[in-house]
Amino acid sequence: MWTRSVSAGYRCFGCRSVGPKGIWGSHAVRACSAPVLPAGRITALQAMDLWRRYFEERGVTEPDLSSHHIVAHLLGAKTIESLEQGKLTEFLSREKTEQMWKLCTRRLSRMPVQYVIEEWDFRDLTLKMRPPVFIPRPETEVLVELVLTDLEMKAGTGLGADTRHTSLEVGCGSGAISLSLLKSLPQLKAIALDQSQDAVDLTRENALRLGLQDRLLIYHIDVMKDVESVLSLCSPVSALVSNPPYLFSEDMASLEPEIFRFEDHSALDGGEDGLNVIKQILTLATKILSDHGRLYLEVDPRHPPLIRRWVEANVEKLHYVETRHDITGRSVQKTSQHLRLSPEHHQNILSAFNLLLFHAKVEFMLIF
């Protein structure tokens, strides 16, 4: 499938990431009116250029890509580059022109393009998107690749070679992680949880559209409030994976408008130190994961040393193993439950990744 091109630090479309889950800046937005709908005919190229300049003049981030993606979507393509030659110079019908103005006006309000066009690609999947469900970011694809690599290795060894593995995703959002795992591993079963009914509904819708619903159980559960349900419905599993809320509460007010105004704050705000949900997941891990199971977490760059110290002091069966930086310099942590090697033997710092591992009977991985 076509892959949409994005800027190197991209996380939420229109939010150039230099910090966790989005660039820091004011979330105030000037009131902007849309340009008048043209009385005459206009080509897609002319409309795209008009809106690009309009976005730029009014401070909308990534004006070029914003107008490109909206036009491509309107014309039934993934990218401008994938359109048939000459398509951009054809006149838009009146209906298409009105649709273009409607979609671009939404972007003018700083609504992320993913919500504007109501879909986005994650790895090899096209997922439906709608506010306020958290938009999956490209760096989370790194987390998925790590989980896939580990599960595929298990399937090829004596450890669980004949076992049907199950994964658990805490905070499923649109279902990006669980559905990607299911698509790549036909023998895998998955469980997905979220405290948001909107997220649960969207994950279910995406699973149905992709034909993966038969191997996915979805529950509306808050892991902070309903531990008994989590333990009874979700164990044992081979892999526990999560991109949890990990922003420090004090950083919430500094988020870009695309994030602050449209995405679910409960999927972003991790409390005073960003660790509220992360600590709960770490505590539950030893009760949920099977022997040789692993926990994978996407976290803030400030978190790995904090998590390591907290686990050593509070979770007896969980030992640090490794942390990796993703493509944007963020971190993934993995913990294990093997009791085979000490953390020093697993320290492996690469130019793009810096992976933390804990060994015990459970493994966990952090990605930032």
ABEGO torsion letter per residue (X at the ends): XBBBBBBAABABBGBBBABBGEBBEBABBBBBBBBBBBABBBBAAAAAAAAAAAAAAAGBBGAAAAAAAAAAAAAGBABAAABBBGAAABBBBAAAAAAAAAAAAAAAAGBBAAAAAGBBBBEABBBBBBOABBBBBAAAAAAAAAAAAAAAAAAABABGAABBBBBBBBGAEAGAAAAAAAAABAABBBBBBBABAAAAAAAAAAAAAAGAAAABBBBBBBAAABAAAAAAAAOBBABBBBBBBABBAAAAAABBAAAAAABBAAAABAEAAGAAAAAAAAAAAAAABBBGBBBBBBBBAAAAAAAAAAAAAABAABBBABBBBBAAGBBBBBBBBAGABBAAAABBBBAABBBBBBBBABBBBBBX
